[in-house]
Amino acid sequence: MRIELKPVDQYNKSDCIRLKVTKAQSEYIASNESSLEAAEEYSDVARPFVIYSDGIAVGFTMFAFEPDYEDPDDRYWLWRFMIDEKYQGQGYGKEALKHIISYFKENGAGNIRLSTKESNVNAIHLYQSFGFAPNGDVNDGEIVFELNW
């Protein structure tokens, strides 16, 4: 399995929008279409990517990079991360998260933050398996997790 993160552009935007989570998971993440709208609104910090495996779009992720933000612990966020329902449970999420963490490290981040609902147990399990831990903060009713290195 070869994972690549490709920035969303005019050529792969439709691939991104076609990706969907299960109905049960839709309460945990905004649609990719609305995420791309947010990326345009916050274009100074948002970095959206389609996750490909061997040339097939399997997921979407979006980061917030604000290296000049006053709080050095609050500069880098994993805003969105999803694997299409057809590709879940096959290891794509774990492989993609490895690449995501590498991207943050290679681009100067000293940590990553993300937030999710307490009931999103599958995602929490994945994040914790990579060393993310709750940092005590709450963001929009969601638990904030952090990974430091």
Secondary structure per residue as TSV (DSSP state, phi and psi in degrees):
chain	resnum	aa	ss	phi	psi
A	1	M	-	360.0	118.3
A	2	R	-	-110.0	113.6
A	3	I	E	-97.6	137.1
A	4	E	E	-133.0	142.1
A	5	L	E	-104.0	116.1
A	6	K	E	-114.0	126.6
A	7	P	E	-54.2	140.7
A	8	V	-	-68.0	130.7
A	9	D	-	-142.7	-173.5
A	10	Q	T	-63.3	-22.0
A	11	Y	T	-85.7	-28.1
A	12	N	T	-117.4	4.1
A	13	K	H	-58.0	-40.2
A	14	S	H	-67.0	-35.2
A	15	D	H	-58.7	-43.9
A	16	C	H	-62.9	-47.1
A	17	I	H	-66.4	-30.4
A	18	R	H	-70.1	-22.2
A	19	L	-	-71.5	134.9
A	20	K	-	-138.6	148.6
A	21	V	-	-92.3	175.4
A	22	T	-	-68.9	161.8
A	23	K	T	-56.5	-42.3
A	24	A	G	-63.3	-31.0
A	25	Q	G	-84.1	-13.8
A	26	S	G	-63.4	-18.9
A	27	E	G	-74.9	-13.4
A	28	Y	T	-97.3	-15.7
A	29	I	S	-147.7	141.8
A	30	A	-	-67.5	156.5
A	31	S	-	-63.1	155.5
A	32	N	H	-64.5	-33.1
A	33	E	H	-62.1	-46.5
A	34	S	H	-70.0	-30.0
A	35	S	H	-65.1	-39.4
A	36	L	H	-68.3	-33.3
A	37	E	H	-64.0	-42.3
A	38	A	H	-64.3	-36.8
A	39	A	H	-62.3	-38.0
A	40	E	H	-67.9	-41.5
A	41	E	H	-64.2	-37.7
A	42	Y	T	-111.9	44.0
A	43	S	T	-61.7	-19.1
A	44	D	T	-72.7	-21.6
A	45	V	T	-125.6	-22.1
A	46	A	E	-79.2	137.8
A	47	R	E	-130.8	94.4
A	48	P	E	-89.8	141.5
A	49	F	E	-137.4	144.2
A	50	V	E	-90.1	137.0
A	51	I	E	-94.9	119.9
A	52	Y	E	-112.1	145.8
A	53	S	E	-126.6	116.6
A	54	D	T	48.8	43.4
A	55	G	T	84.7	-2.6
A	56	I	E	-105.6	130.5
A	57	A	E	-70.6	118.2
A	58	V	E	-117.3	-12.8
A	59	G	E	-169.0	-178.2
A	60	F	E	-141.8	145.3
A	61	T	E	-146.3	153.4
A	62	M	E	-144.6	133.5
A	63	F	E	-111.2	157.4
A	64	A	E	-114.2	121.4
A	65	F	E	-120.0	114.6
A	66	E	-	-135.3	70.4
A	67	P	T	-61.4	-19.6
A	68	D	T	-96.2	3.8
A	69	Y	-	-61.9	143.7
A	70	E	S	-60.8	-34.2
A	71	D	-	-95.2	108.7
A	72	P	G	-62.4	-21.2
A	73	D	G	-83.0	-7.8
A	74	D	G	-121.1	29.3
A	75	R	S	-96.1	-22.7
A	76	Y	E	-130.1	120.2
A	77	W	E	-128.7	141.8
A	78	L	E	-91.6	95.4
A	79	W	E	-74.9	-41.1
A	80	R	E	-138.4	144.4
A	81	F	E	-158.6	117.0
A	82	M	E	-145.9	149.8
A	83	I	E	-117.0	134.1
A	84	D	-	-56.1	145.2
A	85	E	G	-55.3	-30.9
A	86	K	G	-71.2	-18.5
A	87	Y	G	-114.1	5.4
A	88	Q	T	-73.6	151.6
A	89	G	T	76.1	13.6
A	90	Q	T	-118.1	9.5
A	91	G	T	94.1	-2.6
A	92	Y	H	-65.9	-38.3
A	93	G	H	-61.6	-46.4
A	94	K	H	-63.2	-45.9
A	95	E	H	-64.3	-41.9
A	96	A	H	-64.7	-40.7
A	97	L	H	-64.0	-34.8
A	98	K	H	-59.0	-45.3
A	99	H	H	-67.8	-37.5
A	100	I	H	-62.6	-47.8
A	101	I	H	-61.0	-42.8
A	102	S	H	-60.3	-41.8
A	103	Y	H	-58.4	-47.6
A	104	F	H	-59.2	-47.1
A	105	K	H	-61.5	-45.6
A	106	E	H	-68.4	-18.7
A	107	N	T	-108.1	23.5
A	108	G	T	90.3	2.6
A	109	A	-	-74.7	146.2
A	110	G	S	-103.5	-6.6
A	111	N	E	-164.5	172.4
A	112	I	E	-134.5	137.3
A	113	R	E	-116.0	152.5
A	114	L	E	-153.3	163.1
A	115	S	E	-136.1	149.2
A	116	T	E	-155.6	162.3
A	117	K	-	-70.8	147.9
A	118	E	T	-59.5	-28.6
A	119	S	T	-80.6	-5.1
A	120	N	-	-84.1	64.3
A	121	V	H	-64.8	-35.7
A	122	N	H	-64.7	-44.3
A	123	A	H	-65.7	-43.5
A	124	I	H	-59.4	-42.5
A	125	H	H	-60.4	-44.4
A	126	L	H	-61.2	-50.0
A	127	Y	H	-60.9	-43.8
A	128	Q	H	-65.7	-31.1
A	129	S	H	-66.2	-18.3
A	130	F	T	-98.8	1.4
A	131	G	T	101.2	0.1
A	132	F	-	-65.4	141.2
A	133	A	E	-139.7	148.7
A	134	P	E	-59.6	138.4
A	135	N	E	-105.0	6.0
A	136	G	E	94.1	-10.9
A	137	D	E	-88.1	158.4
A	138	V	E	-127.6	133.2
A	139	N	E	-124.9	112.1
A	140	D	T	54.0	40.4
A	141	G	T	79.2	4.7
A	142	E	E	-109.1	148.2
A	143	I	E	-73.0	133.7
A	144	V	E	-93.3	127.1
A	145	F	E	-109.7	151.3
A	146	E	E	-140.2	143.1
A	147	L	E	-124.0	122.9
A	148	N	E	-115.1	152.6
A	149	W	-	-143.5	360.0
